[in-house]
Structures are given as C-alpha cells and as structure tokens.
C-alpha cells in the first residue's frame, strides 16, 4: 500500500487486467510500475491519461498499414504481405475516381485509375480485394467519404458471400463528410443530404454491426491541408459533436451509437504539441459527451483514435531521412495513447510506396513497440509540467473555436458547422495557417532538413512504384465484362429503389444500396441514383 489512496484504488481495480507476456522492466533489468504521477489515472474520467487503464501493457496498438494501388488483385497481394509481416489490421486506400463516386470508365477518370489507390467499380472488385482474407478475423479500415455507403454495402455483401455474419465484421469506414467540405474536397452531394446518409449508416450499423465504427471523425486531412494542431483538434471534435447532434435529432439515443464513433488524427513533427493534442482530445470529448450531450455509458465518452504520421511532412529531397521523421511522429502517437497507427513510407512524397518501403514503415512502429520501452508504462509523460501545460493550451484554443461555432449555430454545434462551411470559416482558417507556415519555410525562419537547409546528399533517381497504363486498360475490360454478365433488369429495379429511398427521409438508405450492389450496380450508378435526388454540391468561392 502507498500513501496515496487514489493510486491504491486504481491498482486494485487493474490487478486482474490481462497483460502481455513480456518483462515490464528497462533494458537494464529495472522493474517499472504500470503508471506514475497523479490521477485521474488511465481509464478514469476524463481519460486525459488514456482510455484504458493498463493501455499497452495489456495490448499494443493495432498496426494498421494503409495500402491500395492498381487493381483489386494488386492490393489484395499487398494486404497479404502486410499480414504476413506482422500487420494486425488492414487500411484501404482508394483511387481518386472511387473517392469521387465515379467508375473507371467515366470521362472524369481518364488517367487516374488505380494511381492513388485501388480502383473499385463493382462488387466483383471488392470480392477480389478481400479474396482469401477471413473478414471475421481481421479489422478493416476504409478511407472513403462521399460514396462511403456504397463501399460499405459492397464490403457487407462480400462478407455475406463468404459466410461471415454482419455482427462479426470489425473495422471502420471513414464516412466523415464534414471535413470534405472543410479540407479534402471529395464530396458529391450538398452537406445536409450527405449528413442524412451518415446518420443512416450510424443507425444501420448500430442495429446490424455492433463491432463496426460507422464514422471515423478525421482531423488528419484538416492538418494535411495546412491547419495548426489546435485547429485540427477543434475542427475534428466539433465535427464529432455535430454528428452526435445529427444522430440524436434522427432519433438515435446517444449511448446507442456514440461508443462506436472513432477518430483519426495526424501525428506531425512538433513532438510535444502532438502529445498534448492527443491528451486534450480525450479530455474534451469525455467532458462534452457527459456534460452537454448527456451520455451515461462510459464508452460513449471515450475518444478512441487512429493515428497516421504526417504525409505532408515527407520530403521529396533526400527521401530516406523521412524514415527518421516517421519514427519520431510514431513515437509521439504511442506516447499520446493512440489505439492504432499507420506509419508512412519514406518514398510517399514521390509515389505510392514500394513493398520494401512499406515494410520499413511497419518495422518502424514495431521498433517503437518492442524496443523503446514506451509500451510498458501508461502515459509516461503525464505529470511533466510542459506536457500538462501543452495539454491545457490545446484545450484552451479548442474551446475558443467551439464557442465561435456555437455562436454561429445559435446554440447548436451542428448548425455552426453548416454555417462555417457555407461562409468559408473553416477554409479560411486553414488557408491562413498554411500560408503562415509556408512563409516561415520560405524566409528561413523554419528549418526543414533537406529542403531549405542541409541540402547535400540527394542521390538522384530512386526505385519507385509505377502504375502503368495497362492497369487502366485491365480495369476498363473488367468493368465491361461485369456489366455484360449482370442482369440489367435487376440493376434498374434496385437503382430505382435507391432513388425512392433517397426521396423519403424516414427510410434508411442502406438496405436499398445493399440490394443494388448485390445486383452488381456500379459505384457511380448507385451514387448517381442518390445524386438525382440530393443534387450536386458546388463550393462557393471565398475571397
């Protein structure tokens, strides 16, 4: 027993927690305790120090590597390589046509098929993408937003064909449409009908897929567009609050869906700022969910998040030194208490990663997990004056932004987010931050190694992954063959049902979309069936 009753109580509560079969000691053989410093401790409200009591002592973060290029067969082979090399989750990157809800034979898609991710046109492609992978035994993340409902339906259909029930499917679909209007710009429909689709997916997964995260509220792309760390934190959590308000307005109890919400943050190069951001995110989310939205279930208050190292920080100059950048950013993610992590490959400023580069990226986080000792103690930096100050400062800046959005929405964060999209608030704030950062680099006030200082050592040509024109030709033939083989009457009937469901706000869209993809309606056909009702979003120019 210690002279600290709160710590004694925490130790008693965690005494029977499962732990990994490793020695919890330093390399020199010095035993270490599961936690140090003051409470509230990990697993205790407001979860500043971690969402789970024993954190990585019980289970390491999921090593989820982002992959997707060329055809579905190409990416399937990369998935299998990741799993063979110790990856514990899959994360799917789609090509630009797929992200925009367009088929490979669309005029919009010329020259883009399979280049920035995998091309998915129909259920046949999704079947190839996950061929010989047991969907009941792997957690899958899919980074897609505008046509997210269609891609999720295809994934469900593959599971059904392979005998995996809905309730056994584990994973996440990004489905964060707000940040598309704010930063990434891969939207199809106007904001309000898009949020209707999101809430339909929340309701469907709450009923059918208890292990599935229907929205991954994503700050990553906001940061990649140029925001500050505090803006990433605030805009992301505000979007989360907006989805909570939208779902509860649609009649879903907050504790029915909030436990399955998850987040996706960027881990950039300012080490302590990133750690403070992650800690503040947990505290803010817990307090708002409990105090403003009336959550009673503890799991509704947990801000569980995936982290990806900062793609925007990677340099084309001296790309090998990106390995060091990624290692530091991965360490910040681990010290910040992430639940899963993707480490970027060193060559991604130049092209999609080669197999070797992707393996080095995975090995980087395996080194962080198994060689540094950071997984032995929960929140090891907690109690540091600087880290605690940074956590408080991130929260202070975020709360100021929430207050602004609350005013814009006249007491509703949801309406404030809609208003901020409409009046250009988010776009303007991100643009100003990005401009300031670039000015600092250009005038030499901010050093980027290999770019504006220490520039010797760029060795010229590199071995890169190249997507050849044959990929597009193959995909076009594949799509044509599927269209020729399918039953056109079934396609027409199911697409009409999608449009009819879109017209009735009281009907959940997911069942009709699932029927359409099972009939091998294409991604674009299903997306356009909804667009015929919802319309197309055209962004206003903000000066």
N, C-alpha and C positions, 0 to 999 in steps of 0.2 A: 504494500500500500504506500502511496505517496502522500504528501501533504496537500494534494490538490484533488478535492472530491470530484470535480467535473471530469478530470482526466481518468480517475479511478472508475467512474461510471462508464466512460467511453471504452476503457479497456475491458470492463466486464461485459459490455454489450457485444464486443467484437471477438471475445475469447474463442467462440466456436466457429468463427468465419473460416471457410476453406482458404488455404494458402498454397502457393506454388511450391513445388518440391525443389527448392533451391536454398542455399545458405544465406540468411539475411545478415550479412556481415561485409565489412570492407575487404578489399583485395588483400589487406594485411592481416585479416582474421579478426577484426574488431567487430563484435556484435552491434547491430543498430536496432533501435526501437521502431515501431511502426509509424509513430508520429512524434513530433517535437513542437514546442511552443504552446500558445494559448488557444482556448476554444473561442467560438464554436469549432469543433473538430470536423474532419472529413465525414460526410454522411449526416451532418447536423445542420438544420436550418440556420442561416440561408445558403448553406452549401458553398460558401466562398472558397473553402479549402478542398472541395471535391464532392462529387455527387454520391460516391460510395465510400463507406467507412474505411475499408482497407485498400482501396484503389488497386494499384498494380501488384501489391503483394498477393492478391487473390487471382487476378487475371490481367495479363498485359493488354494494352490497347490492341484493337484489330488493325492488322497491317493490310490496308486496303489499297491496292495499286490500281491507278486509273489506266485503262487500256482501251484502245479502239482505233482501227485503221483498216482501210481497204474493204474487203468483203467480209461477210459474217464468218466464213471459214477461216480467213486470216486471223481475225480477232479471237475466234474460238481456240486456235492454236496458242496464241499469246496467253489467254486465260489459263490454259492447262499448264503452260510453262510457269506462270506465277504461282499456281497452286503447288506444283512440284517443288518449287524453290522456297516454300515456307510461307507464302502469302495466305492469309486467313480470311480474305473477303475479296470480292470482285467489284470493280467500279467501271462502268461502261461509258466511253466517250463516243458520241455520235457525230457523223459528218454534218456540215452546215445545211445541206438540203433537209436532212432528217430533223434537225433542230428547228427548222422553219416550217415543218409540216409539208414539205414538198417531196415528190417522188423523184427518183433518179432520172426519169425521162422528161421531167419538167424543163421548160426553157430556162428557168431560174438556176437549174442545177449544172448546167454545162461547165465542165472543167473543175467541179467541186466534189464530185462523187468519190467518197472514200478517202479524201485527202486529210481532213482534220479529225477524222473519227470513222466509225464503221457506218456503212450505208444500210439502212433498214427501210424497206418499202412495204413488205407484207409479212404475214405470219410465217411464211416459208423462210424468210431471212432470220427471224427470231428463233425458229427451230434449229437452223444451222448454227446460230450464235451460241446456243447453250447445248449443243449436241454432246452427249456422253458426260454431262455435268449434272450431278444429282442436286436438283433445286431444293430438296428438303434438307440438304446437308451443308449448304453454302449460303452466306449472306451476300446479297447483290445490291449494289447501288447503281442507279441510272440517272445520269445528269442530263435532264431534258425538262422543258418547261411548257412552252406553248402547246405542243401536241402530247403532253405527258399522259393524258388519259388514254390515248390510243396505244402508246407504247406499253403502259401498264396492262392494258387489256391483252395485248399480244403476249406479254410475259405470263399472265394468268392462263391464257389458252395453251401455251407450251406446257405449263405445269399440269394442266388437266390431261393433255395428250400423253404425258409420261406418268400419270397416276399419282401426282402429288396434290393433295387437297389444299385448298386455299389457306386453311388455318396453319399450315406448316411452312408457308412461304415467309422468309425473313429477309428484310432489306429495306431499302429507302428509294423513293423516287423524288427527285429534287422538287419539281412542281411549285417553285417559288416564283410566281408570275410578277409580283410587285417589283422585285429587283430587276426584272427585264425592262420595265419602263424607266427605272432609275439608272441602270448602268449597262446591262448587256445587250438589250435591244432585240432579243429573239422572241418577240411576241407575235400573235396572229390577230386576236380579237381585242376589242376595247376592254378597259380594266374591269368594269362591273360584270359583264358576262364571263370574263376569264376567272374572276373570283367565284362565280357560281360553279364553274367546273371544278375548281379547287375544293369547294365545300362539298360538292357531290362525291368527290374522291375521298374526302375525310369521312363522310357518312358511310360510304361503301366499305372502306377498309375497317372502320370501327365495327361494322356488323360481320364482315366476312374474313378479315385478315388480321387477327389480333397481334401478330408478330411483325406487322409491316408499318413502316413510317411513311405516312402519305404526303408529308411536306418536309423538305429539308430547307429550313429558312437560311438563306445563304448570304453571308457577308463577303464571301470570297471574291465574287465578281465585282462587288462595290469597291473593294480595296484594289483589285486589279485595274479598275477604271481610273484610280488615282485618289481615292478618298484618304483621309487620315485614319489612324487606328480608332479614334473616338467616334468618327463618323461611321466607320464600318460597324462598330459596336452598336451605336444608337439606331442607325437605319435598319440594321438587321433585327434587333429586338422590337423596334416599332412595327416592322412588318409582321413579326410574330404576334404582337398584340392585336394587330389588325385582323389576322386570320382567326384569332380567338374570338374577336367580336363578330366576324362574319359567320363563323360556325355556330356560335350561340344564338345569333339572330335567326339562323336557319332551323333552330330548334334542337340542336345537339347539346347535351349537357357538357360543361367544360371538362369534368372528370371522365367523360366517356372517350374523349379524343386527345386531350392535352398530353397524357402520358406517352403518346406515340409521336408527338412532334419532336423534331430534332433540328440541329443547327449545323452550319458549315462555315467555319472561319478560316481566314488566311493567317499563316504564320510568317511574318515578314522578318526583316533583319535587325530591327531595334529590339534586342533580346528582352530587356526588362519591360518595355512598353507592351510587348505582346503578352507576356505572362500576366501583367496587370490587367490587360484587356480580358483575357480568358477568365480570371478570377472574378472580375467585376460582372461579367456576363452572367455567371451563375447566381450571384447575389441579387442582381437587378431582376432577373427572370423570376426567382423564387418570391421575392417581395411583391412584385406586381401581380403575379398569379394568385397569391394568397390574399393580398390586401385589396386589390382593385377588382379582380375577376372572380373572387370567392371560391377558388379551388380548395377542396378539402383533402383530396388524395395527394399524399406526399409526392407521388410520381409525377403529378401534374406540375409540380414546382421545380422539377429537375431540368436544368439546362444541359442536356447531353449533346455533345457536338463532335463532328468530324473536323479534322484539320488537314489542310494541304499547304505545303510550303509555297512560297511566293513565286509563281511563274514570272511575274513582271520584274522580279529582281535578277533573273537569269540574264547573263550577257552573252552575246554572240562572240565577243572578243575573249580570247583565252577561255573557251568554254569549260575546260577541265576544272578551273577554280570554282565553278558552280557547285562542285561536289562539297567544297568547304561551306559555301553559303547554305546549301540544303541541310548539311549536318547541324549547323547552328540553329537554323529555323526548326528542324525536327526536335532538337533538344528543348527549345522553348515550348513547343507543343506538348512534349511529355511533362515538363516541369509545370506547365499550365493546366494539366489534368485532362487532356483530350481522351475521348473514347475510341477514336480510330484515327488513322494517319495515312496520308499519301505523301510520299517524298518524290519531288520532281526529278527527272533525269537531267543530267548535265548538258545534254545536247538539244534540249527543247526550245532554246532560243533560235535554233537553226532549222529544226524539222521535228516530226514525230520521233519519239525515242527509238533507238535500235534496241534489240534484245539485250545486248551487253549493257547498255546504259541503264535500261530499266532494272536489270539485275543489280547493278551497283547501287541504284536508288533504294531498292529493297534491302540490300545488305547494310546500307547506311542506318536505317532505323533498327535493324537487328543489332547493330553495334550499340546504338543508344540504349536499347532494351536490355542487352545481356552483358555489356562490358563496362558501362559507366557507373552503375550503382543507383541511378536515379529512380529505378522502379522499386527499390527496397523501402522507401520512406514516402508516405503520402505528403504532398505539398511541402517538400523540403525547404523551400524558400519562404514559407509562411512565417511571419514574425519579423522578417527583415524590415527595418524602418523604410528603406527605399521601396521595396516591393509593396508594402502596405500603403505607403503614400501614393504610389503609382496606381494601385487598385482603386483607391478613393478618388484620385484625379480622373481616371477613366469614367467612374460612375458619375462624378460631378458634371463632366462635359456631356455625358449621355443624357442625364436628367434635364439639362437645359434644352436639348433638342426635343425631348419628349414634351416638355412644356410648350414649345413652339408648335408642335404638331397637334397637341391637344387644343390649343387656341385656334389653329386653322380649322379643326374639325368641330369646334364649339362643344367640346367635351367628349368627342369620340376620336380615338386614335385612327380607327378605320377611315372615317371621313377626312381626317387630317392627312392621311397618306394619299387618298384620292386627290385631295386638293393640292398636295405637294407635287404630285405627278402632273396635274393639269397646269399649275402655274410655273413649273420649271424649277421649283425649290431644290429638289434632290440633284438634278442635272447640274444646276448652277454651283451648288456647294462642292460637288465632286470635281467639276471643271476648275474651280478656283484653287482647290487643294493640289490638283495635278499640275496646274500651271506654276504654282509656287515651288513645288518640288523640282520641276524641270529647270526653272530659273536657277535654283541653287546648284544643280549639277552643271549647268552651262557656264555659270560665273565662277565655278570652282569652290564655292563655299561648302559643297557636299561632295566628298570623295567617293567615287565608285571605282573600285580597283579594276584595272584593265580597260577602263573607259576614258576617264579624264585624269588618271594618274597611274603610275606603274604599268605602262602600256607595253613594255618589251615582253616578247615571248609568245606572240601569236604565231602559231606554226602553220598557218595556211589551211589547205584542204583537209576536211575531216570525213571520216566514214559516216554517212548519213543514211537514214531510211528514206527511200524514194518510192512514191506511189506512182506507178506507171499508168499510161493511158489505157492499157489493157484491162485495168480494174474497172474503169467506167464501162468499157465495152462489154465485159462479162456481166456486170450488174444490169445493164440495159437488156441483155438477152435473157437473163434470169427473170426479170420483171415481165418481159413479154411472154415468156413461157408460162408463168403463173397466171397471167391474165387470160391466156388461151385455154388453160386447163380448168379454170374455175367455172362455176355456174352463174351466168350473168343475171338470171332472174333472182337468185338468192342475194346477189350483190345489190341489185336495185331495191329489192324489198327491205333489206337491212339498212341501207343508207337512208331510205325514206323514213324508217323508224327512228334513226338518229336525229334527223331534222325535226320530226314530230316531237321527240323528247326535248329537243332544244327549245321548242316553242312553249313548252309547259314548265314553268319554274318549279312546279310541285313534283315533277318526275325526275328521278335520278338518271343521269345520262349513262352511267357505267354499264348497266345491263345491255342497252341497245348497242353501245360501242363494242362490247364483248361479242355480241352476235355478229356484228359487221366484220370484225377481224377474223372470226372463225370462218366466215364465208370468203375470206381472202380479199376483202376490200382493201385497197391500198391506204397507206398513211395519208396521202393527200386527199383521196376520195372521202375518207371519214372526216378529215379536218375541214374540207370544203363544204361538207354537208352541214356542219355547225356554222361555218362562216356565212352560209346562205341565210342563216337566221340572225346570227350575232353581229355580222358586219366585220369590217376590217379596220384595225387601228392605224391611224396616220398621226405620227407625232407632230406636235406644233413646234415650229422653230422658235426658240427662246434666245433673245439677244440681250 
